[in-house]
Amino acid sequence: MSGTWRRLLMSRRAKQLEYSFLRSLIGPAAYVDFWTITGDALDSAAEKLGVHLSASDRARALDGWLEVKPYSEVESNLALLVRDGRRCAILSNGNPAMLHAALRTGGLAPRFEAVLSADAVRVFKPDPRVYQLTVDSLATPPAELLFISSNGWDAAGARAFRLPVTWVNRTGAPIERLGFLPDLIVSDLAGLALMLDAT
């Protein structure tokens, strides 16, 4: 991957989050689904960096969100997490088409009881209405759930909602200064599976 392409994708991710936060703050009239935000973020990042994207380059960059490959330890550790009757669900800002495409590509769909999208409430995490989707779908009080995220801001949002939270901090990033600390920090899902297995 060239340095320019890498900078473009990193800038796209930052703008993608920024747009989702801003549209949530502006209110319902500003809502568009996450796929639209992803395209807008890519176009904005390309313009900022002075990168001309051909139609095929743009499609390739967007398709990456539909072809996400899981980390090497994910599948085996999901199998451990669902044993003994544990139930797993996905809660994402991604719209349903994005989520189901990524699950098909990664071969993980059978591991999840529910695939929940912020699209259902037309606002994005960390808005509390998104986390409420999990409580409602699983018919389980927040204190009896475990929210797992690789995003520090998402971990803080879920903790503010009163969910027990594990932050999968793969990069060793500092804790977000948002006033809501995760209950547990692990470097990957293997660490979480081991800790849950010991309880």
Buried (B, 14 or more C-beta within 10 A) or exposed (E): EEEEEEBBBEBBBEBBBEBBBEBBEEEEEEBBBBBEBBBBBBBBBBEEEEBEBEEEBBEEBBEBBBEBEBBEEBBEBBEBBBEEEEEBBBBBBBBBBBBBBBBEBBEBBEBBEEBBBBBBBBBBBBBBBBBEBBBEBBEEEBEEBBBBBBBBBBBBBBBBBBBBBBBBBEEEEEBBEBEBBBEBBBEBBBBBBEEBEEE
